[in-house]
Structure formats: structure tokens, C-alpha cells
């Protein structure tokens, strides 16, 4: 009987169509406005038409109406889940309030800080961070405790750059509408208990597991954090330096709780049950129940829940002897999640999970079935020649060759027949395993290339071999760590830690050979072409069509990786863009001939803390904006001065954009204790071959079609051992009749010296010094500059009170148009040498992004 793959595929996966229709409806609701009654009426009308057409035998019309009914169901679901206005607290930003409520998540500890979630009212929560001083200890909190503390409270705020991560929405999905911080000594545990008994049971299990892990790996913060992350989903203690190599090699997915972890634990638990002679059906259902419990204990993360749901559907299908098709199962889980929460469609994790499984089912499984899969299965019972006649000729011939090889080895080694068979079969199984892992990894990397580029700007070249090693190593480490936590066995815990060490060494080696290659998002047309080519290749039947669609797919993929598309800028104009980096500075200057300069890279002040911030402003905020505009390189990076909120993001910028030169103001002696950040940046520049050019007042030169004049630091200025604001590099850029003045954090003494040297004249655009602090922008300086536009880079609700009210009044008294990154987000001002124009927020040039995708 001839195979008919197209018919089998369509009939064997009947839920793919409904899933696509519902997803399209959810997507449509983002672009077309519907009310809930309109969406409901539309859904009911199409369902009624489908029923009438089916009764009259009009199958085509019934099918079309059914598809439209499912599409309108997606619209109705999206409209029904539209969030209402967020709750409010009667308090000013960063005001100290007495915050009280119920602890609903056990705390996570990182260094001298502790983070937990407190529920103020049902579905209304705040994320609290406690800090300690020397000699103080963090309180041991548990789920269900009533607490109150003195805390500074604020609403979550996103970076105001196009395509920035929607952090506020991410927290709101967990019912968190405020972040709060306070001293650990101000926390008071109140009498009584709160919360649900069931949730308390789950959180007590989670807390006990985390405590046991910390005790087993006491003194080893790396192993403690890694085991807590891969087993319980506790990611807060993870340090970025530990995970960066995993990110660069495309193996970071092995460190976060995902469907793979659930599948590994499910297979391990199912194996134990079968060894204990539990019947297959019962073992499947017990395993499914345990995985739901594990999903609860691991934090009820969406990937974990999706995997548990898929396992449950698999078990049900197995119980009723139904054929289990991965794509159909995937579509069923997706439909359930989209109906429960349509926002999942715009979540990067959801997209990557379902696309990965879809590509594995559509490409990897057929590839393995056509190559090594039958051969690997043919190794079973290799000594039994009677099985050969029941197998495909290719497999039977392979078994004969393997037996001949085994008999040859038996005679050469004088080994027993069974041992000789093992000697032959085991290496073959290992080789097949690594081939299949590499094939799966290759399919996943090609299939997920578009979302990986759009979301993370990464395509790991070493991912094929890295995943081939890391996936099995951590695949063994996860169940071993589970056994260690369950039994409390120290030697089992040491074995898991040893595997983590091997994983770290392997991924570190791969990272050392991985080129630091980052890719901007492709144009819309190329993203669509790649998606259509991928779909056409999956559906192609016949050798000619496979070659044609495969060639189109290869060309589209090559164009995405090569990215020969020019950056987005206005040639012949001078542009200054203040990137929103929170409380810090990062200024992009694009010169008339297309040359670029980035002055400062933002950063987060450490306030003397040993642990580094969880976010790298250069990598996570500045670079994504530059990639959105298709910049792959920067000509010049300029450092105004070495304070952390200016220098902190620059190491990543040097790595990602490979500038030709690094311009600096006054810098402290690199050997001094306070110069650690400058020392690190200088070493990175020297290693990367970036020329370091100290700038001094009086230097004047042409660059990029404009003219640059350095106004500070002065030649006789001597920097201190610690970075100071007055170290700042101050420059004036002139193009045609227009001038831009970039002041860094220069304060009054430097402003007075520039005035005394008659260096300050009328300027059209002023980047206000020191974030609008009262230590800068003296009246005489503003009188001399008399700017038309004043740009202030400051953090939303920052604790410094920037910009100062007096400074704002001075600017307004001089009729300057004031723009602030804390209120306006990204600010772009450009000129053709005559006219000036300003754009704020999403009005600035931006590239292609997936609709509202977050991760």
C-alpha cells in the first residue's frame, strides 16, 4: 500500500487548523478594536452559519464558517481578557510607607538582599526587596506570614526605548503592581496566618527543597544557585557571570525550568515506577500527577505547566489506545493555553516552546526516522538473527554487518559472544545518540533562527556541539539532583555538583571558540520570506520541490545572518539620541556621513555591594536599541567619566560593536582601588584592539562631516584616585549653523572655568550636565549657552531628586524646550545644519519587532 504523507498529515493532526485560527484571532484583536458584545455576536453568528451549512451538506461553506468561528473565538477571548486599570496606592513615588500584607512566595536570597512577594489584597501584590547593613541578618520568612515593614514603594517602569522589554506587563501578569525596598530591620512579623492551606503546603515543600539544597552545597554559592535554578526554578541568586557562557553558546535553556526538565524527570519517575512493576497505564497517570505537583513546587512557570499538560494528554491518549502525534498534541495544549490566557501568544517563551516542538515534529523526527532511528532500534536483540526477516532490508543488512564485526572482535579478543555484541552495540548507540542530539539541535537552531535573532540577537555557531554535550550532562544531573534533594544524600549531591562542574567546563570551552557574533533583526519582508520558506519546505513533497524550497530557505537564512542592510539614519543630518538607560547617561551621535559615536553606556550604581546587578545596561538596554536600527558597529565610543552610571554598560558595547577608538575624559590611575570599572574597561579595550584616546580641552577637529571641539577636561586638571563628576569629557559638535553641547556630569567648577575661558557660546541643543542636578547648570552657564533644546537623562522616580526643580525653572526661564528621558523615554534631535527637529519615544527610528513579544 502506497504512503500518502499529505493526506496522513492533515488527517492525523486535525487540531492544527483550529489552533492556527484561534491564534490568528488573538493576533487580530491587537490591531482591530472590538467590544466584547461585538466579538461574542461574531462568534455566535459564524458557529450558527457553520451548523446550518453542515445540516444542508455544504461542507466547504461549513468548514469556512467553522474556521471563521474559531478565529472570532480567538478575538472574543482576547477582548474578554483585556486587563482593567491597575490598582492604586495613595502614596507618592519613593515615599516611605508602612506596607503590610501576606507573604505569598518564599524569599530568595542573593548576597545581602532578600526578595519576596507580599499580597496586599486579593490579586494585588508588591515585590519587596530587603537589604541589610554590616552585622545584620536577613529574616527567615515563610508563606502565610502576616508582615509589615517601612518601605519605599514605586510602580514598575519600563525603559522608554522602542522594542524595550515590557517589565511592567511581565510583573502585572503575576498580579505585581509595585516594587518596594526597605531595611531588613524594619520588618515586623505580625500574629496570625494567611493564605490557603494547599498553597502553604506547596510553598513549604518548595522552601524545604531550597533549604536542603543550600545546606547540601553550603559554602559553594555557584552550585547552590545552579541546582536551585535547574531543579526548583529559583533564578534570583544566579549571577550573570555564571550564565553568560550558556547564553553565548545557545545552551541557556538547560538552566531554566522548561519542558525539557519536566520530560527528563517524567522519564526518570516513569522508569522507577516500571522497575517497581507498576502497570504502564497507572505509571503514566501517577507520573502526570507528580509532574503537576512538581510544576506547582517549581513556581507554576508556564513552560513547566505546558509540559505537564502535554504529558497528561499523552497519558490519556495512551490509555484510550489513540495514536499519539506530537503536532496534534502540541496544538491541543496551545489551544488550552490561548483560551485561558491569550496573552501567551505574545510571550517569547510560549512562541519558542511551541515553535521548537513543532519543528522537531515536522523536521527532526522525520530526519531521524529516515536515517539513524531504525538503525538504533535495530541494535535491540542484536544476537537474535531471527528478528532480521521482520525488519526493513536496510536495518536487516545493518544488523548482519554489526554481528560480523562482533564475531571478528570475539575472535580477536577471545571474548564471550554477548560481550562482543555489547562492545559493538554500545559505541554505535552512543554515536547514534550524539547524531540525533546534533540533528535535533540543528533543526531547532534553524527553525528558531528568526525569533532568536529578533528577541536575543544571537545565533550560536557552537550550539550544535555544545548542546550535544550539555543536554545529556544536565539531563543526567537533573534527576541525580532530584534524588539528592529527596534523600538528603551528600554523595549523590556531590555527584550532581560534579556534573555541573563538567557542564561549566564544556560550555566555557565552547564559549572561548564562539565568535562574538550578534545579528540585528531582519526587515519585515525577509522575516516573512523566511517563515514562508520554512513552511513550504515542511509541506514540500517530491525531490524537486524539496530542493527548491530548501534553497529558498537557505537563501533567506543566509540573508538574515549576513544582514547586509544599512543602518537606519538620515544621511546628511546630525543626530543626537538620548537613550533611556534609567539613572545614567548614554548618548548616540550619528554624524552626517553616517559615522557614529556612543557617549557612555549607562549602568547601575553598586553602592559598594559585592554582587553585581542582574541587568547589564549596555547588553540589555543600549545594544538592543542599536540593533533595532541595524547598527552592527560603532566608530567611536566615548566615556565622559568613570562613574558606574556612565561606564557600567560600556564593556558590553565594546564586545558587541567593536569600535575603532575609545575617547576618554580624565580617568583615575588604573591601579587605585576606586578605579575597578575603568581598569576593566581599559583591559577590554586593549584586548580588543580598541585605541584609547584621552581628550583634552583645546582639541578641535573634523569628524564625520561635522566639527568637534573638546572643552573639558582642561590640561592642568588632575583626577583624584576615585572617579569624580568633574573628570567629565565635555564636547561641542557643530554642523552648519547648529551646535550640540554634551556636558557629561560636569559641575559648577568646570562650568566656571569654561566660562572664564570664553568657551561657552550659544548652543542649540544642550545635554544638561549631571542629570539636571543642582550641582550643575549655574545661571551664568545657561545664560551663555542659551539653549533652544535641553535634554536631561535621568531615572524614573530616582532617589537623587534629578532633575532639580531649580534647574528646570532656570531652563524654562530661558525659554528652552526641556526633554527628559524619565518622562519622555528615548529623545532624538536632528538637524540638517539649518533646521532642528525633535522626536520622543517610539517616534524615533526603529526596526522590526515581533508584536509585543517579551521574555
Secondary structure, DSSP 4 states (H G I P E B T S, - for coil): ----HHHHHHHH-THHHHHHHHHHHHHHTTTS---HHHHHHHHHHHHHHHHHHHHTT-HHHHHHHHHHHHHHHHHHHHHHT---PPP--SS-TT-EEEEEEEEEEEEEEETTEEEEEEEEETTEEEEEEEE--TT-------TTEEEEEEEEEE------STT---HHHHHHTTTEEEEEEEEGGG-EEEEEE-S-HHHHHHHHHHHHHHHHHHHHTTT-HHHHHHHHHHHH---TT--HHHHHHHHHTT-GGGTS--HHHHHHHHHHHHHHHHHTT--HHHHHHHHHHHHHHHHHHTT--HHHHHHHHHHHHHHHHHHTT----HHHHHHHHHHHHHHH-GGGGGBHHHHHHHHHHHHIIIIIHHHHHHTHHHHHHHTTTTT-GGGGGGS-HHHHHHHHHHHHHHHHHHHHHT--HHHHHHHHHHHHHHHHHHHHHHHHHHHHHHHTHHHHHHHH-B--TTHHHHHHHHHHHHHHHHHHHHHHHHH--HHHHHHHHHHHHHHHHHHHHHHHHS---B-PPPPHHHHHHHHHHHHHHHH--SHHHHHHHHHHHHHHHHHHHH--PPP---TTSEEEEE---SSS--EEEE-TTS-EEEE-------TT-SSPPS--HIIIIIHHHHHHTT----SEEEES---HHHHTTHHHHHHHH--SEEEES----TTSGGGHHHHHHHHHHHHHTPEEEE--TT-EEEETTEEEEEEES-TT----SS--GGG--EEEEEETTEEEEE-TT--HHHHHHHHHTT-----SEEE-GGGG-TTS--HHHHHHH--SEEEE---TT-TT-PSPHHHHHHHHHTTPEEEEHHHH-SEEEEESSS-EEEEEGGGS------TT-B-
